[in-house]
Amino acid sequence: MGWRKGLLLLMWVPLAAPASAGNAPFDWSGFYLGYHVGGALDLADVDNPFGSSIFGDTVRTPGPLAGGQAGYNWRRGAGLFGLEADASLADLDGTNTCFAYSGFYVSANCRAQIDALGTFTGRFGWVHPSDNRTLIFGKAGLAWAHSEVEARPNGGTGLPGSRDSGVEWGWTIGGGVERAVSPRWTVKAEYGFLSFDQSLTAPASHFQTAPPGPATAGTPAARTGVTHDIHQFKVGMNYKLGAAQDANSAAREASLPSAPGLTLTTGVRYVYGWGQFHKDLGIQGRGLTSLASRLTYDNEPINGAEAFARLDTSFGLMVKGLISGAAGDGTLNDEDWNIAFPTADVAYSNTLSNVDNDIGYGLVDVGYALWRGPGYTVAPFVGYSQFRQDMTGLGCRQIANRFSDCATPIPTNVRGITEDDTWQALRLGAAVETAIAPRLSLTGDAAYLPYVTFEGTDDHLLRNLVSPEDGKGIGVQLEATLSYAVTDALSFGIGGRYWAMWTTEGDVNFGGTGTIIPMRLRGRAGPHPRARLLQIRLRRPRLTNARSLWARVREAASLVCDSPLRFARANRLQRSSLWQRSAARGEAIGNGVDAAASSGGVERGGPCGPAEAR
């Protein structure tokens, strides 16, 4: 747990507030140091030395990361060349089935973990000529990661597993956008792809010699390998060493610019996504290294809509949130090992079902724009997220062992299993928004979830088996959107999102009987673990005081009050007179808190006039 506390500390290291760049030139050449937070997903592909697999072999390991970088740039005209080194602490962890080439073979549970990674790269980029403060760059070079992979036969056989760990070397390629926000500071968002290989041994296991009989023969261990493909997204800041500053720079760095009034941003998004819910069930009293069962819900595609809003104040307070619903289809693979039926022994069973998937989720964050200026904000925040998911498995057919469940297929109009879950999480992160060109802006949001709770119910309908579940864990939520402002108040955008939550401890009350089974969940996940976002955003002009805010509320209310669908013409004319009197009282409210008590009726009558006139 110590390294997790260190990771959390890194994600909340305070930085000095940069001065606003204003129209000051920025010199991209020279040394810089920086800091980043974000998340990553490792797709660890395990080679099967025995042949093609029925299922599995790709271990998905999501998790948060945080670290730092240092580099040097050379500027030549609009071109830029540089060298950079970065390193991150990480918490990437995942499991999946490996070596499942036959239903008569006891396949293994593979686990992959990465706790540190980094790169040594060359950077090449182009400085946008509009103001010479936006850099679009690519990077490529060497990558390294400290990783561990292990494999152990499932079904509680007691056979030893295999393990390999160490620092592995490979290559990386990526790119991003960086924006100068002061003579010394830049903010950035970037994507990186890292790839490297690692050795592994498929452990010795058992193979049924005369299925469905219990007789087995041992199978020897075999050398194989793992290919790690890592996708990482980071947001961060760089501090330029020796940057030129004018005489007023120190004064600007001592105080942040304060924009007047409030800014309210609202909008809607269409979301297209896909994801996975992954449940490992261990053996009572034996933990989770060797599994009895695993259920994997692959949910794709997912289509949804969400509404979002953000309020920024003149003194830096930021409040934002969203609410959404979505639905989609998918598949369910239900795996079991070493099952003893009355008439058959089954080494490995895998049934395939269709899935209906319904989702609802929301979040709210409160933060403070420690770094802000014309065209940019960087706001650390704390928040809360909730995600509800109801999945229904329809029908089933056996794809591994003809002597196991669903050997005779069950039609897809039969509900076989349901999984109804709620995830709740504390969010700690940072939201970045910066202009990168005229009318073009980039927003990024990276949140670490240090405390996640899970409550769910697994209902095997055909077996009348209802099993309550609960757990605690961690997670990561990442998002980026590129927006184009059609007007000062209206913009359109496109972006991407990755959410993942998983339990570090959990159990299931099997059938509600009091038999407690260890459980590990990986909801990669949140609502749209991998999602594309199309958004329309409305930004209200700044409201300079309470009177302006009340005037806008009054204007909107008058449109409702004058609606011909709700009021007759004669009543409308009467209400117009009443509204004028209410408006006068409303202006008083905008000028002072004591005016409300002296004028009275607005609170009781509301924006459409006194209550007795309605």
C-alpha positions in Angstrom: 0.0 0.0 0.0 3.0 2.3 0.5 3.5 2.8 -3.2 -0.2 3.7 -3.7 0.1 6.4 -1.1 3.2 7.7 -3.0 1.2 7.7 -6.2 -1.6 9.7 -4.6 0.9 12.2 -3.1 2.5 12.7 -6.6 -0.9 13.4 -8.1 -1.4 16.3 -5.6 2.0 17.9 -5.5 1.3 21.7 -5.6 3.0 23.8 -8.3 3.6 27.5 -8.3 1.0 29.5 -10.2 2.1 30.8 -13.5 1.7 34.4 -14.7 -0.6 35.0 -17.6 1.2 35.0 -20.9 -0.9 37.9 -22.3 0.7 38.9 -25.6 4.2 38.3 -24.4 6.4 36.2 -26.8 7.4 32.7 -25.7 10.8 31.2 -26.4 10.4 27.4 -26.9 14.2 26.8 -26.9 16.0 25.7 -23.8 15.7 23.3 -20.8 12.5 22.5 -19.0 11.2 20.4 -16.1 7.6 19.2 -15.6 5.0 17.1 -13.9 2.2 15.0 -15.2 -0.8 12.9 -14.1 -3.0 10.5 -16.1 -3.7 6.9 -16.7 -2.8 3.9 -18.9 -4.1 0.6 -20.2 -1.7 -2.3 -20.9 -2.9 -5.0 -23.3 -0.7 -7.9 -22.4 -1.0 -10.6 -25.1 0.1 -14.0 -23.8 1.3 -16.4 -26.5 -0.2 -19.9 -26.3 2.4 -22.6 -26.9 -0.2 -25.3 -27.2 -2.2 -23.8 -30.1 -5.1 -21.3 -30.6 -7.2 -20.5 -27.6 -10.9 -20.8 -27.2 -11.0 -17.6 -25.1 -8.7 -15.2 -23.3 -4.9 -14.7 -23.6 -5.2 -10.8 -23.5 -4.8 -9.4 -20.0 -6.2 -5.9 -19.7 -4.4 -3.9 -17.0 -5.8 -0.4 -16.5 -4.6 2.1 -13.8 -3.5 5.6 -12.9 0.0 7.1 -13.2 1.9 10.2 -12.1 5.4 11.4 -12.6 7.7 14.0 -14.1 9.7 14.8 -17.2 12.7 16.9 -18.3 14.0 17.9 -21.7 15.6 20.4 -24.0 14.2 22.1 -27.2 15.7 23.7 -30.2 13.5 26.1 -32.2 14.2 26.7 -35.9 11.6 28.9 -37.5 8.2 27.2 -37.0 9.9 23.9 -36.4 11.0 22.5 -33.1 13.3 19.6 -32.2 14.0 18.3 -28.7 15.0 15.5 -26.4 12.9 14.4 -23.4 13.0 11.8 -20.6 10.0 11.0 -18.4 9.2 8.5 -15.6 6.0 7.6 -13.9 4.8 5.6 -10.9 1.8 3.5 -11.9 -0.7 1.0 -10.7 -1.6 -1.2 -13.7 -3.1 -4.6 -12.8 -5.3 -7.1 -14.5 -6.1 -10.8 -15.0 -7.5 -13.1 -17.7 -7.6 -16.7 -18.8 -4.6 -18.1 -20.5 -3.7 -21.3 -22.5 -7.4 -22.4 -22.9 -6.9 -24.4 -26.0 -9.2 -27.3 -25.0 -12.2 -27.9 -22.7 -10.4 -31.0 -21.5 -7.3 -29.0 -20.3 -7.1 -27.1 -17.0 -6.1 -23.7 -18.2 -4.5 -21.0 -16.2 -5.2 -17.6 -14.6 -2.7 -15.0 -15.8 -2.0 -11.8 -14.0 0.0 -8.8 -15.3 1.1 -5.8 -13.2 3.2 -2.6 -14.0 4.3 -0.3 -11.2 6.7 2.1 -13.0 7.4 3.1 -16.6 9.1 5.7 -18.7 10.5 6.8 -22.0 13.6 8.4 -23.6 12.4 10.2 -26.8 13.1 12.7 -29.5 10.4 15.4 -30.0 9.6 17.1 -33.2 6.9 19.7 -33.6 5.3 22.7 -35.3 4.7 26.0 -33.5 1.3 27.5 -34.6 2.1 30.9 -36.2 -1.1 32.7 -34.9 0.7 33.7 -31.6 3.7 31.3 -31.4 2.5 29.9 -28.1 0.9 26.6 -29.3 3.1 23.6 -30.1 1.8 20.5 -31.9 4.3 17.7 -31.4 5.2 14.1 -32.0 7.7 11.9 -30.2 9.4 8.5 -30.6 12.1 6.6 -28.9 12.9 4.0 -26.2 10.4 2.8 -23.5 10.9 0.8 -20.3 8.6 -0.6 -17.7 8.9 -2.5 -14.4 6.4 -5.4 -14.9 5.5 -8.7 -13.4 3.5 -11.5 -15.1 2.4 -14.8 -13.5 0.3 -17.8 -14.4 -1.3 -20.4 -12.2 -3.6 -23.4 -13.1 -7.2 -22.8 -12.2 -9.6 -25.1 -10.3 -7.6 -25.4 -7.1 -5.4 -28.1 -8.5 -2.5 -27.2 -6.1 -0.1 -27.2 -9.0 2.7 -24.5 -8.9 2.5 -21.5 -11.1 5.1 -19.5 -13.0 6.3 -15.9 -12.7 8.6 -13.4 -14.4 9.4 -9.8 -13.3 11.9 -7.1 -14.0 12.6 -4.1 -16.1 11.7 -4.6 -19.8 12.8 -2.4 -22.7 10.9 -1.5 -25.9 9.9 1.4 -28.0 7.3 4.2 -28.0 5.6 6.7 -30.3 3.1 9.4 -29.5 2.1 13.0 -29.7 0.2 15.9 -28.2 -0.4 19.6 -27.8 1.4 22.0 -25.5 0.4 25.6 -24.8 2.5 28.4 -23.3 0.5 30.2 -20.6 3.3 32.4 -19.2 6.9 33.3 -20.1 7.9 30.2 -18.0 5.0 27.8 -17.9 3.3 25.5 -20.4 0.3 23.1 -20.1 0.1 20.0 -22.2 -2.0 16.9 -23.1 -0.4 13.9 -24.8 -1.0 10.3 -25.8 1.7 7.7 -25.9 1.9 4.1 -27.2 4.6 1.8 -25.6 5.4 -1.7 -26.6 7.8 -4.3 -25.2 8.2 -8.1 -24.8 8.6 -10.3 -21.8 9.2 -14.0 -21.2 6.9 -16.4 -19.4 6.4 -20.1 -18.8 3.1 -21.8 -19.2 2.9 -23.8 -16.0 2.5 -27.6 -15.9 -1.2 -28.7 -15.7 -3.6 -31.6 -16.3 -5.4 -32.9 -19.4 -8.3 -35.3 -19.4 -7.3 -38.6 -21.1 -10.8 -40.1 -21.5 -13.5 -37.4 -21.1 -15.9 -37.2 -19.4 -14.1 -39.5 -17.0 -11.9 -38.2 -14.2 -8.6 -39.7 -15.4 -6.0 -37.1 -16.3 -2.4 -36.9 -17.4 0.1 -34.3 -16.5 1.2 -31.8 -19.2 4.7 -30.3 -18.9 5.5 -26.6 -18.6 6.4 -24.8 -21.8 8.3 -21.6 -22.5 6.3 -18.7 -24.1 6.2 -14.9 -24.1 4.1 -11.8 -23.5 3.8 -8.7 -25.6 2.8 -5.6 -23.7 1.0 -2.8 -25.7 0.5 0.2 -23.4 -1.8 3.2 -24.2 -1.3 6.1 -21.9 -2.9 9.6 -21.7 -1.3 12.4 -19.6 -2.0 16.0 -18.8 0.8 18.1 -17.2 2.8 21.3 -16.9 6.3 22.2 -17.8 8.5 25.0 -16.3 11.1 26.5 -18.6 14.4 27.1 -17.0 16.0 30.5 -17.8 12.9 31.8 -19.7 13.1 35.5 -20.6 10.8 37.7 -18.6 10.0 41.3 -18.8 10.3 43.7 -15.8 6.8 43.2 -14.7 7.0 39.4 -14.7 7.6 39.0 -10.9 4.6 41.2 -10.1 2.4 39.1 -12.5 3.5 35.9 -10.9 2.7 37.2 -7.5 -1.0 37.7 -8.3 -3.4 35.9 -10.6 -5.6 37.7 -13.0 -9.2 37.8 -11.9 -11.9 37.7 -14.6 -15.0 39.5 -13.6 -18.3 37.7 -12.8 -19.4 34.2 -13.5 -19.2 32.0 -16.6 -21.7 29.2 -17.1 -21.1 26.5 -19.7 -23.7 23.9 -20.5 -24.1 21.3 -23.2 -25.1 17.9 -24.4 -23.1 15.0 -25.7 -23.7 11.9 -27.8 -21.6 9.0 -26.5 -20.6 5.9 -28.4 -18.5 3.5 -26.4 -17.6 -0.1 -25.6 -16.3 -1.8 -22.4 -16.0 -4.8 -20.2 -17.1 -6.0 -16.8 -14.8 -8.8 -15.5 -15.5 -10.9 -12.3 -13.0 -13.4 -10.8 -14.4 -15.9 -8.3 -11.8 -17.7 -6.2 -12.0 -20.8 -4.0 -13.2 -20.5 -0.4 -10.2 -20.2 1.9 -7.6 -20.2 -1.0 -7.8 -16.6 -2.3 -7.8 -15.6 -5.9 -4.6 -16.9 -7.5 -6.4 -20.1 -8.7 -10.0 -19.5 -9.8 -13.1 -21.6 -9.7 -15.0 -19.3 -12.1 -14.8 -16.1 -14.1 -17.6 -14.1 -15.8 -16.6 -11.6 -18.5 -19.2 -9.2 -19.9 -18.0 -7.6 -23.2 -20.4 -4.7 -23.8 -20.3 -3.2 -27.2 -21.5 -1.0 -28.7 -22.9 1.4 -26.1 -25.0 4.4 -27.2 -25.9 7.2 -24.8 -26.6 10.9 -24.2 -25.4 13.1 -21.4 -25.9 16.6 -20.2 -23.1 18.6 -18.6 -22.5 21.9 -17.0 -19.7 24.0 -15.5 -19.7 27.2 -13.4 -16.5 29.3 -13.1 -16.4 32.2 -10.6 -14.3 35.4 -10.6 -12.3 34.2 -7.6 -11.4 30.8 -9.1 -14.0 28.4 -7.7 -15.1 25.8 -10.3 -18.1 23.5 -10.1 -18.9 21.0 -12.8 -20.9 17.8 -13.4 -22.7 15.6 -15.8 -25.6 13.1 -15.8 -26.3 10.4 -18.4 -28.0 7.2 -19.5 -26.9 4.7 -22.1 -27.8 1.2 -23.4 -26.2 -1.4 -25.6 -25.7 -5.1 -26.4 -22.8 -7.5 -25.7 -21.8 -11.0 -24.9 -21.1 -12.9 -21.7 -18.5 -15.7 -21.3 -19.1 -17.7 -18.1 -16.1 -19.9 -17.4 -15.7 -22.7 -14.8 -12.9 -25.1 -13.9 -12.8 -28.6 -12.5 -16.6 -29.1 -12.3 -17.8 -32.5 -11.0 -21.2 -33.3 -12.5 -23.0 -36.5 -11.5 -22.3 -38.0 -14.9 -19.2 -36.1 -16.0 -16.0 -34.4 -14.9 -15.3 -31.1 -16.7 -11.9 -29.6 -16.8 -12.9 -26.4 -18.4 -16.4 -25.0 -19.3 -17.1 -21.8 -21.2 -20.7 -20.7 -22.1 -21.5 -17.8 -24.4 -24.6 -15.7 -24.0 -26.0 -12.5 -25.5 -26.3 -9.5 -23.1 -28.6 -6.5 -22.8 -26.8 -3.6 -21.0 -28.4 -0.6 -19.4 -26.3 2.2 -17.8 -26.9 5.3 -15.7 -24.2 7.5 -14.3 -23.3 11.0 -13.0 -20.6 13.0 -11.3 -20.0 16.3 -9.6 -16.6 18.0 -9.0 -15.6 21.1 -7.0 -12.2 22.7 -7.7 -10.2 25.8 -7.7 -8.4 27.3 -10.7 -4.9 27.7 -9.2 -3.6 28.5 -12.6 -5.7 30.7 -14.9 -5.4 33.5 -17.4 -6.7 34.6 -20.8 -7.4 31.4 -22.7 -6.5 28.8 -20.1 -7.4 27.3 -16.7 -5.8 24.5 -14.7 -8.1 23.5 -11.8 -7.4 20.7 -9.3 -10.6 19.3 -8.0 -12.3 16.8 -5.6 -15.5 15.1 -6.7 -17.9 12.2 -6.5 -19.0 9.8 -9.2 -21.7 7.1 -9.3 -22.2 4.5 -12.0 -25.1 2.0 -12.2 -25.2 -0.9 -14.6 -27.8 -3.6 -15.2 -26.8 -6.5 -17.4 -28.9 -9.5 -18.5 -27.5 -12.6 -20.1 -29.9 -14.1 -22.7 -29.7 -17.8 -23.6 -26.4 -19.7 -23.7 -24.3 -22.2 -25.7 -21.3 -24.2 -24.8 -18.0 -23.3 -26.7 -15.4 -25.4 -24.8 -16.7 -28.8 -23.5 -19.6 -30.8 -24.9 -20.2 -32.5 -21.5 -20.9 -29.2 -19.6 -23.7 -26.7 -19.3 -25.6 -25.5 -22.4 -24.3 -28.4 -24.6 -27.9 -28.2 -25.8 -28.2 -24.5 -26.5 -30.7 -22.3 -24.6 -32.5 -19.8 -26.9 -31.7 -16.1 -26.6 -35.3 -15.2 -25.6 -34.6 -16.9 -22.2 -33.2 -14.8 -19.4 -30.4 -16.8 -17.8 -28.5 -14.4 -15.5 -28.6 -10.8 -14.4 -25.9 -8.6 -12.8 -27.1 -5.4 -11.2 -24.3 -3.2 -9.8 -23.5 0.2 -8.3 -20.1 1.8 -8.2 -19.4 4.9 -6.1 -16.1 6.7 -6.0 -14.2 9.7 -4.7 -12.5 11.7 -7.5 -9.2 13.5 -7.1 -7.8 15.1 -10.2 -7.2 18.1 -12.4 -9.2 19.8 -15.3 -7.3 21.6 -18.0 -8.7 23.9 -20.6 -6.6 25.9 -23.1 -6.9 27.7 -26.4 -4.6 26.3 -29.0 -5.6 28.4 -32.0 -8.2 31.0 -32.9 -11.6 29.5 -31.9 -10.0 26.1 -31.2 -9.6 24.8 -27.7 -8.6 21.6 -25.9 -9.9 20.4 -22.6 -8.5 17.5 -20.6 -9.7 15.8 -17.4 -7.7 13.3 -15.4 -9.0 11.8 -12.1 -7.6 9.2 -9.7 -10.2 7.3 -7.7 -8.5 6.5 -4.4 -11.6 5.1 -2.8 -14.2 3.1 -4.7 -17.1 1.0 -3.3 -19.0 -1.7 -5.1 -22.4 -3.3 -4.4 -24.0 -5.7 -6.7 -26.3 -8.8 -7.1 -25.7 -11.8 -9.3 -28.9 -13.7 -10.0 -28.6 -17.0 -11.8 -32.3 -17.1 -12.8 -32.4 -20.7 -14.1 -30.8 -22.0 -10.9 -32.7 -19.7 -8.5 -29.3 -18.6 -7.1 -29.1 -15.0 -5.9 -25.7 -13.9 -4.6 -25.1 -10.4 -3.0 -21.6 -8.9 -3.8 -19.6 -6.1 -2.3 -16.0 -4.8 -2.5 -13.7 -1.8 -2.3 -11.0 -0.6 -4.7 -9.6 2.2 -6.8 -9.9 3.5 -10.3 -9.0 6.1 -13.0 -11.1 8.4 -15.2 -9.6 10.2 -18.2 -11.2 12.5 -20.8 -10.1 14.9 -23.6 -12.2 17.0 -26.0 -11.2 19.3 -28.9 -13.8 22.1 -29.5 -14.4 24.7 -32.2 -16.2 27.9 -31.3 -18.7 28.8 -34.0 -19.6 31.9 -32.0 -18.5 33.3 -28.6 -21.4 31.4 -27.0 -21.7 28.2 -29.2 -19.1 25.5 -29.8 -19.0 21.9 -31.2 -16.5 19.3 -30.1 -15.2 15.7 -30.5 -13.3 13.8 -27.9 -12.5 10.5 -26.2 -12.9 9.0 -22.7 -11.4 6.1 -20.7 -12.9 5.1 -17.3 -11.9 2.1 -15.2 -12.7 0.9 -11.7 -11.7 -2.3 -9.9 -11.8 -3.9 -6.5 -8.7 -4.6 -4.4 -10.8 -6.6 -1.9 -14.3 -8.1 -2.2 -16.4 -11.2 -1.7 -19.7 -12.7 -2.7 -22.2 -14.4 -0.4 -22.8 -17.4 -2.7 -26.5 -18.0 -3.1 -27.2 -16.0 0.0 -26.3 -19.0 2.1 -23.4 -17.5 4.1 -20.8 -19.2 2.0 -18.3 -16.4 1.4 -16.3 -16.6 -1.8 -13.3 -14.3 -2.6 -14.1 -12.0 -5.5 -12.2 -9.5 -7.7 -14.0 -7.2 -10.1 -12.7 -5.1 -13.0 -15.3 -2.8 -14.4 -13.3 -1.2 -17.2 -15.8 0.4 -17.0 -17.3 3.1 -15.7 -20.0 3.8 -18.1 -17.9 4.1 -21.2 -14.5 2.6 -20.6 -13.5 3.6 -24.1 -15.8 6.2 -25.6 -16.0 8.7 -28.4 -17.8 12.0 -27.6 -19.6 14.4 -29.8 -20.7 17.5 -28.0 -22.5 20.8 -28.4 -21.6 23.4 -25.8 -23.2 26.8 -24.9 -21.2 29.3 -22.9 -23.1 32.2 -21.3 -21.4 35.6 -21.3 -19.9 36.6 -18.0 -22.4 37.8 -15.4 -20.8 40.7 -13.6 -23.0 40.9 -10.5 -26.1 39.6 -8.8 -28.3 42.2 -10.6 -27.2 40.9 -14.0 -27.9 37.3 -13.0 -31.3 38.2 -11.8 -32.0 40.1 -15.0 -31.3 37.0 -17.0 -33.5 34.9 -14.8 -36.2 37.5 -15.1 -35.9 37.6 -18.9 -36.2 33.8 -19.1 -39.2 33.8 -16.7 -41.0 36.5 -18.7 -40.9 34.2 -21.8 -42.6 31.5 -19.8 -45.1 33.8 -18.2 -46.1 35.2 -21.6 -46.6 31.8 -23.2 -49.9 31.7 -25.1 -50.1 27.9 -24.3 -50.5 28.6 -20.6 -52.3 31.9 -20.3 -55.1 33.7 -22.0 -54.5 37.1 -23.6 -56.4 39.1 -21.0 -54.5 37.3 -18.2 -51.2 38.0 -20.0 -51.9 41.7 -20.1 -52.7 41.7 -16.4 -49.6 39.6 -15.6 -47.4 42.0 -17.6 -48.4 44.8 -15.3 -47.8 42.7 -12.2 -44.5 41.5 -13.6 -43.3 45.1 -14.0 -43.9 45.6 -10.3 -42.2 42.4 -9.5 -39.2 43.3 -11.7 -38.8 46.5 -9.8 -38.6 44.6 -6.6 -36.2 42.1 -8.4 -33.8 44.9 -9.2 -33.8 45.8 -5.5 -32.8 42.3 -4.7 -29.9 42.5 -7.1 -28.6 45.6 -5.3 -28.8 44.4 -1.7 -29.8 41.6 0.6 -32.0 43.8 2.7 -34.2 44.8 -0.2 -35.9 41.4 -0.3 -37.2 41.8 3.2 -38.6 45.3 2.6 -40.3 44.5 -0.8 -41.6 41.1 0.2 -43.7 39.7 -2.6 -41.1 38.4 -5.0 -40.2 35.4 -2.7 -43.9 34.5 -2.4 -45.0 35.2 -5.9 -41.9 34.1 -7.9 -40.9 35.4 -11.3 -44.4 35.2 -12.8 -45.9 37.7 -10.3 -47.5 37.5 -6.9 -49.1 34.2 -5.9 -52.6 35.7 -5.7 -52.4 36.9 -9.3 -51.9 33.3 -10.7 
